[in-house]
Amino acid sequence: MHICVLGAGVIGVTTAYRLLQDGHQVSLIDARDQPGAGTSQGNGAQLSYSYVAPLADPSVWSKWAYYMFSKDSPLTFKPTLDGAQYRWLAEFLRCCNAERVRRTTIDLLQLAFYSRDQLTQWNAGLNLSFDYQRSGKLVMFTDAQGLDGAAAQVRFQAQYGCQQEVLGAAECIRIEPALGRSQRDWAGGVYTPSEEAGDCPQFCRALVAVMQADPNFRFLGGRRVGGVRRAGSALRAVQAGTEWIEADRFVLALGADSAEFARQVALQLPLYPLKGYSITVPLEDDASRAAAPQVSITDIARKIVYARLGQRLRVAGRIELVGQDRGIPRRAIEELKNGMRELFPDCRLGDDATLSPWMGFRPATPSGVPIVGPSPVDNLYLNIGQGALGWTLACGSAALLADQIAGRTRAIDDTPFQYRA
């Protein structure tokens, strides 16, 4: 078949690759000239397969006042006139219960492990260059209560294949000596030795370069997806710039823009853009390289993540429900820089121009479970809603969707990821 994939972030690129492997003719469309140039461009870089617990958590109820009113809260809510914001938030709060979180975590672990295996398999054959490393991950806590809660989560996840350790502060620093200079009073952390990291946009561009050698593949960059043409209940063509693209199947993977496209075909999607920020710190001298972590780090109190990408360090954080505000406030970048100064004070930051300040919209469902599979619109499939786990879940989501389109037996249960009106 001819299959048109809408969106060339990491979700769309991996979907296109997996469909091309199945022998389909594939068109990949994106408004940007290069693949991976939107939300995938400056993400946290961690491939966090064992740390998938959703944002919707019972602790939200006790922390709500802190999130709403504290100046140092890592979560910001700015009311807008968009009814979708309130519908999403209401459903999000309904998901903040222990039973829902338990089911969501199990579902996401299944998809994450499947995604890890897919990426390993693909890269073994392709040997892509994207600053990939399997260096492990430390999630660091400053309070004993938080660490106790993490220990309970570790015990729970061990039933589903996670291999993690709860360690004291001294053991964490032994694993990652760069933490020894931090100005935080650590209670301890959770160590997952199998976690990975990699440069997501580099991966996207390398994978598209591989596909461009196949005559059945076409990348249409710089083409904003516009109007649609339907025949009865089926989608028949989409407008890409000035060109109309007809196809047998379409896959919607436009990230935060997916909901806007879906409205053209009378489809309401439970997505909301969770805004986040990052900086990328060049490790230009020997002292900075030695002072930067090799292990991926998550500072759970600040909700800031750190991932080594060769001679760079990606620093990302914040969760904001602020609509489509694309600004990068000074405050957000200063928070990330202050996080660096606290944890890795011997890394030279330089001026802002060298840090590539970035913002992106992570398209999330209220529960945190992505939607992968057919939509109510004939010929339109969905691969959306991975939120902050887009890089982590991309390869597994793509393989799952390819199996659905081919009518093959699924490697994992796809029931949790089905679209529900």
RAUR-V862322 format. One record per backbone hydrogen bond with DSSP energy under -0.5 kcal/mol. NH is the residue of the N-H (numbers start at 1). CO is the residue of the C=O. Records with the same first field share a line. If there is no record, write none. Layout:
# RAUR-V862322
NH: CO  CO
This chain:
# RAUR-V862322
3: 1  25
4: 249
5: 3  27
6: 4  251
7: 5  29
9: 253
13: 9
14: 10
15: 11
16: 12
17: 13
18: 14
19: 15
20: 16
21: 17
22: 18
23: 20
24: 19
25: 1
26: 24  216
27: 3
28: 218
29: 5  27
30: 220
36: 8
37: 34
41: 38
42: 38
43: 40
47: 196
48: 46
49: 47
51: 48
57: 55
60: 57
61: 58
62: 58
63: 59
64: 60
67: 63
68: 64
69: 65
70: 66
73: 70
76: 319
78: 321
79: 77
83: 81
85: 82
86: 82
87: 83
88: 84
89: 85
90: 86
91: 87
92: 88
93: 89
94: 90
95: 91  92
96: 93
97: 95
101: 97
102: 98
103: 99
104: 100
105: 101
106: 102
107: 103
108: 104
109: 105
110: 106
111: 107
112: 108
113: 109
114: 110
115: 111
116: 112
117: 113
118: 114
119: 115
120: 116
121: 117
122: 118
123: 119
124: 120
125: 121  122
126: 122
127: 123
130: 128
133: 197
135: 133
136: 195
137: 192
138: 296
139: 190
140: 138  298
141: 188
147: 143
148: 144
149: 145
150: 146
151: 147
152: 148
153: 149
154: 150
155: 151
156: 152
157: 153
158: 154
159: 155  156
160: 157
161: 158
162: 157
164: 162
165: 191
167: 165  189
169: 187
172: 168
173: 169
174: 170
175: 171
176: 172
179: 176
180: 177
181: 178
182: 179
183: 342
186: 184
187: 141
188: 141
189: 167
190: 139
191: 165  189
192: 137
195: 192
196: 47
197: 133
198: 45
199: 130
200: 198
201: 40
203: 199
204: 200
205: 201
206: 202
207: 203
208: 204
209: 205
210: 206
211: 207
212: 208
213: 210
214: 211
215: 213
217: 214
218: 26
220: 28  218
221: 219
222: 32
223: 30  220
224: 222
226: 239
229: 237
231: 234
234: 231
235: 378
236: 229
237: 229
238: 245
239: 227
240: 238  243
241: 224  239
242: 240
243: 240
245: 238  243
246: 244
247: 236
248: 2
249: 2
250: 379
251: 4
252: 381
253: 6  251
257: 254
258: 255
261: 257
262: 258
263: 259
264: 260  261
265: 262
266: 263
267: 262
269: 267
271: 269
272: 364
274: 272  362
275: 273  320
276: 360
277: 317
278: 358
279: 315
280: 355
281: 279  313
282: 280
283: 311
284: 282
289: 285
290: 286
291: 287
292: 288
296: 136
297: 306
298: 138
299: 304
300: 140  298
303: 299
304: 299
305: 316
306: 297
307: 314
309: 312
312: 309
313: 281
314: 307
315: 279
316: 305
317: 277
318: 303
319: 74
320: 275
321: 76
322: 320
325: 322
326: 324
329: 327
332: 329
333: 329
334: 330
335: 331
336: 332
337: 333
338: 334
339: 335
340: 336
341: 337
342: 338
343: 339
344: 340
347: 344
348: 346
354: 351
355: 352
356: 353
357: 352
358: 278
360: 276
362: 274  360
363: 361
364: 272  362
365: 385
370: 368
371: 384
372: 370  417
373: 382
375: 380
378: 233  376
380: 377
381: 250  379
382: 373
383: 252
384: 371
387: 363
389: 386
390: 387
393: 389
394: 390
397: 393
398: 394
399: 395
400: 396
401: 397
402: 398
403: 399
404: 400
405: 401
406: 402
407: 403  404
408: 403
417: 414
418: 415
419: 374
